Amino acid sequence: MKRSSAPALNLGEFEQLVLLTLLRLGPDAYGATVQAEIENRGGRAVSVSAVYTTLDRLESKGLVRSRIGDPTPQRGGKRKKHYEIRPAGTEALRESYELLKRMTKGIEGHLEKAR
């Protein structure tokens, strides 16, 4: 089992969902698209403020970066803040995913018995 020399960064469940969503949406993701993707794929209601709070926290950890985009085409259109996952975010997500796979290997039978 390969282990990195740097200590693993612990990600919360919602941080994982946001990073997975950024990975899926690509560099033009913004708060509302992240919210919609989590709601549509994950089937859970999410407030846009929770998304932005998490994006800000992930950016302060160095896992995502943001940039201000062009104004929207309508008159007086606002500029959107776009987010994308950084290599450190991808690595943190990979480590989290590998840990989850190791911890869940062989658990199906136990879950079935617990019904």
C-alpha positions, 0 to 999 in steps of 0.5 A, spaced: 500 500 500 503 506 497 503 512 502 504 519 501 510 522 505 505 528 507 500 527 512 493 526 509 488 532 509 482 530 513 476 532 508 469 532 511 463 529 507 460 535 504 467 538 502 468 531 499 462 532 495 464 539 493 471 537 491 467 531 487 463 536 484 468 541 482 472 535 478 466 533 474 464 540 472 471 543 470 474 550 471 467 554 470 464 551 476 460 556 480 456 556 487 449 555 483 452 549 479 455 546 484 449 546 488 445 544 483 449 538 481 449 536 488 442 536 489 441 532 482 446 527 483 446 526 490 439 527 492 439 532 497 437 539 498 443 544 499 443 551 501 448 555 496 451 559 502 453 552 505 456 551 498 460 558 498 462 557 505 465 550 503 468 553 497 471 558 501 474 554 506 477 549 501 480 555 497 483 557 504 486 550 505 489 550 498 485 545 495 481 549 490 482 556 486 477 561 484 477 567 479 472 572 477 469 571 470 466 575 465 459 579 466 453 575 464 450 578 457 444 581 460 444 588 461 448 590 468 450 582 468 454 580 474 461 577 474 461 570 477 466 567 481 468 560 478 472 555 482 476 549 480 480 544 483 487 544 484 492 538 484 492 538 492 485 538 492 485 532 487 490 528 491 486 530 498 480 527 494 484 521 491 486 519 498 479 520 501 477 515 496 482 510 497 481 510 505 473 509 503 475 503 499 479 500 504 474 501 509 468 498 505 472 492 502 468 486 504 462 490 508 456 488 504 455 482 508 455 486 514 450 491 511 445 486 509 445 482 516 444 489 519 437 490 515 
